[in-house]
Amino acid sequence: MVTTADVQKWLDGLKLSAQSARNFRTVIGTLFSFAESRGYIFKGGNPIEGTEQITVNGGDIQIYTPGEITALLKASSREFLPVIALGAFAGLRTAELNGWNGPTWTWRWIITVAGDKAKTRSRRLVPVLPNLAQWLAPMPNAR
């Protein structure tokens, strides 16, 4: 039998950031809630409920200034410039940009992010705004 004390000791022993420990606590809580709903453990037997809440103090979000983005784009290689531009002006995440494969990659006025790359696991449409289009226009095979 897993007790609240067992789970708390395990959580306390994790050598992770507060956010990661909180994520572990959430996942383990979901597992026990599932077990409870299926009758594998008795109602009210979720040991997570008695554990200490983990507070995450996220740092301030840092935003590049227009000058910093311009300098970064001007300093980047021709092959890497679209990656920076798409991240900066279209808000694409690193995982979404990992599919980029060099100068043969193409884009249109709407970028489709496949569900397997998107954070939400559902297809996402991202508009190509004028500032992004200007940075992408000189690229080979740009559409």
N, C-alpha and C positions, 0 to 999 in steps of 0.2 A: 504494500500500500504506500502510495506517495503522499506525504503530508505537506502542509504549508511550510513547515520548518525545512523540509528537504528541498523544496523548490526555492525558498528564500536563500538557503545556503548555496545552492547551485548558482542562482543569479548573482549573489555577492562574490562568488569565485570567478566569474567571467572577467577576463582581462580585455574588455571591450570599451568602446566609447559609450556614453550614456544613451545615445540614440540606438546603437546596436543592441545594447542590453534591453532597452525598452521594446525593440522589435522582437527579440527572443521571448520576452515576457508575453507579448501579444500573441505570438504564434503558439506558445505552449498553452496559453489560456484558451485559444480557439480549439486546440486539440482536446483539452479537458471538457470544454463546452459540447463538442461533438460527442465525446464519450458519454457525457451526461444525457444528451438528447437521445442516444441510442440505448440507454439503459445499461451501459457497461460499468458505470459508476452511479452511486445513489445521488438523488437530487440534492443539491447543496454540497456536493462533494468535490467541487472544483477548488483545488488547493491554491490556485492563483489569486482567488478573491481575497485571501488574507495576507498576501504579500505586499511589501512596500511598493507604492507607486514610484515610478522612475521619472524624475523631472529632467527635461532636456532644455537647456538654455542655448538655443541656436544662436550663432553669431549673427552680426548684422550682414545683410545681403550686400555684397559689393557690386557696384555697377560701373562699368568702364565709361569714361567720359568720351564724347565724340572725338576729341583729340587723341586719346589713347587708342581707340579703335582704328582711327585713320592711320596712326603710326604703325600699329600692328599689321594692318592690311598692306601698307606700302612696303613693310619689311619682309613680308612672307614670300615664299617661293610661288611661282606661277601655279604649281601643282596643288599647293596647300591653300591658296587664297580662297577658293570657293568654300572650303570647310569653315574657315574663319568667318567669311561673309554670311554663310547660311546660319551659323551659330549666332552671330551678332544681330542680323537683321530679320531672320525668319524664326529665331528662337528654337532651332532644332537642337536636341540634346546630343551628347556624345554618342550614345548608343544608336541614335537615329542616323548619325553621320557616318557610322562605321561601314555602311554599305557603299560609300563613295569610293570609286576605283580609278581615279585619275582623270586625265583629259577627255576620255571617251564618255564620261558620265554626262547625262543631259538633263535639262530641266525645262519646264514650261512656265506659264503664268501662275499655275497652281502646282505646288509640290505635293505629291502623295506620299505620306509616310505609311509604310506597310504596318499592319497590326502586330507582326512579330518584332518590330523594331520600336514601336511606340510604348511609352510608359504605361498607358492604360490598356494595352493589348487590343486596341481597336484602331482601325484605319483613321488617319488624321489628314485633313487637307490644310495646307499652309499657303497663303497667297504670297506671290513674289511682288513685293512693293517696289516702287520706283528706285529707291536707294539701293536695294539689293540687285535689281536688274542692271543698274549702271556698273556695279562692281563685277557682275557676271558676264556682261555683254562682250568684253574683249577675250573671253576664254574660248578655246577651241571647241567646236561643235556646240556652242551655246545656242539654245533655242528659247 
